[in-house]
Amino acid sequence: MGKKHTDALKAKIQEVSVLAGDKTAVTMVEHGTVPPYCVIHPAQGTNTQERVTGPRSTKHPRFTLHVVGETAEQVLVVMDLIEQKLFPGGSGITLTVTGERSRPVWFESPLPVQVQTDPQPPVVYGVIETGWASDPTT
C-alpha cells in the first residue's frame, strides 16, 4: 500500500519548482543536498472498514514532511508553496492512486519552524502533516 501513495504525493510535491527532482526525497536526502528541499516520511496509517455490509477497506495513508531551508523565511515560503499544491483555496486536492478512489487530502502544520543546531551547520525546518482516505475501486 505505502509505495503507491508515497509516489503520488512525491510527484505532486515535485510540481513545486524549487522541489523538483532530487529536492524531494523519501526519508533521506543525499548528503550535500543544498536547501531548500523536502523529506517525506510515510506511514501506513490506519486501515478501517467503513461499511459493515461491504468488503471495502478504507486506507488512511499519512505523511510527515520536513521542509528544510537555509532560513526560517525560506522554509515558510516553501511550506506555502506546498500548501498551495495540496490545499489550494482551502480545499484539499484529490491524488490519483491506481486501483483506488481517493478522497481529498488534509493538511496540517502542527509545529513552529524548528532549528537543529547539533551537529553543525544548523538546519532550519518546518513540519507538515498530510494524508487522505482511499477506497479500493473493485
C-alpha positions in Angstrom: 0.0 0.0 0.0 2.5 2.6 1.0 4.7 3.0 -2.1 2.0 4.0 -4.5 0.6 6.6 -2.0 4.1 7.9 -1.4 4.8 8.1 -5.1 1.6 10.1 -5.7 2.4 12.6 -3.0 6.0 12.9 -4.1 5.0 13.6 -7.7 2.7 16.3 -6.6 5.2 18.0 -4.3 7.8 17.9 -7.1 5.5 20.1 -9.1 6.7 22.9 -6.9 9.7 24.1 -9.0 12.1 24.5 -6.1 11.4 20.9 -5.0 11.7 19.3 -8.4 13.9 16.3 -9.0 16.1 15.2 -6.1 14.9 18.2 -4.0 12.1 15.9 -2.8 13.1 12.6 -1.2 11.6 9.8 0.9 13.1 9.5 4.4 16.6 10.6 3.5 18.2 13.1 1.1 21.6 12.6 -0.4 24.4 14.1 1.7 25.3 17.5 0.5 21.8 18.4 -0.9 21.5 22.2 -0.8 18.3 23.6 0.7 15.5 24.1 0.1 14.4 20.5 0.0 11.5 18.3 1.3 11.8 15.0 3.0 8.7 12.8 3.0 8.3 10.4 5.9 5.5 7.9 5.0 3.3 5.9 7.4 0.8 3.3 6.6 -1.8 5.0 8.6 -4.9 3.2 9.9 -7.0 0.9 7.7 -10.7 0.8 8.5 -13.8 -0.9 7.3 -16.2 2.0 6.7 -19.2 -0.2 5.8 -20.2 -3.3 7.6 -22.2 -4.6 4.7 -19.4 -4.3 2.1 -16.0 -5.7 1.6 -14.4 -2.2 1.4 -11.3 -1.5 3.4 -10.6 2.2 3.6 -6.9 3.1 3.8 -5.7 6.3 5.6 -2.1 6.9 4.4 -0.4 9.7 6.3 2.8 11.6 5.9 5.1 13.9 7.8 7.1 16.3 5.6 10.2 18.1 6.7 10.7 21.2 4.7 14.4 22.2 5.0 15.7 25.7 4.2 18.6 28.0 4.8 16.4 30.4 6.8 13.0 30.4 8.5 11.7 32.7 5.9 12.7 30.3 3.1 11.1 27.4 4.9 7.9 29.4 5.3 7.8 30.3 1.6 8.3 26.7 0.5 5.7 25.5 3.0 3.3 28.0 1.5 4.1 26.6 -2.0 3.4 23.0 -0.9 0.1 24.1 0.8 -0.9 25.8 -2.5 -0.3 22.5 -4.3 -2.1 20.2 -1.8 -4.7 22.5 -0.4 -5.4 25.4 -2.8 -8.0 27.9 -1.7 -8.7 25.9 1.5 -9.8 22.7 -0.3 -7.7 19.5 -0.4 -6.8 18.1 -3.9 -7.6 14.5 -4.8 -4.5 12.5 -5.7 -4.6 9.7 -8.3 -3.7 6.3 -6.9 -4.0 3.3 -9.2 -6.8 0.9 -8.1 -8.2 3.4 -5.6 -10.7 6.2 -5.2 -9.0 8.8 -3.1 -10.7 11.5 -1.1 -9.3 15.0 -0.7 -6.1 15.4 1.2 -5.9 17.1 4.6 -3.1 19.5 5.5 -1.7 20.5 8.9 1.4 22.3 10.1 1.4 21.4 13.8 4.7 22.8 15.0 6.5 26.1 14.7 9.6 26.3 12.4 12.4 24.4 14.1 16.2 24.9 14.2 18.5 21.9 14.9 21.9 23.2 16.0 23.8 20.0 16.6 25.6 18.9 14.6 26.8 22.0 12.8 25.9 23.6 10.5 22.4 24.4 11.8 19.3 23.0 9.9 16.1 25.0 9.7 13.0 23.0 9.0 9.2 23.1 9.1 6.9 20.2 9.7 3.8 19.4 7.6 1.4 16.5 8.2 -0.9 15.4 5.4 -2.8 12.4 4.3 -6.2 11.2 2.9 -8.6 8.4 2.9 -8.8 6.0 0.0 -11.1 3.2 -1.0 -10.4 0.3 -3.5 -12.2 0.7 -6.8 -13.0 -3.0 -7.1 
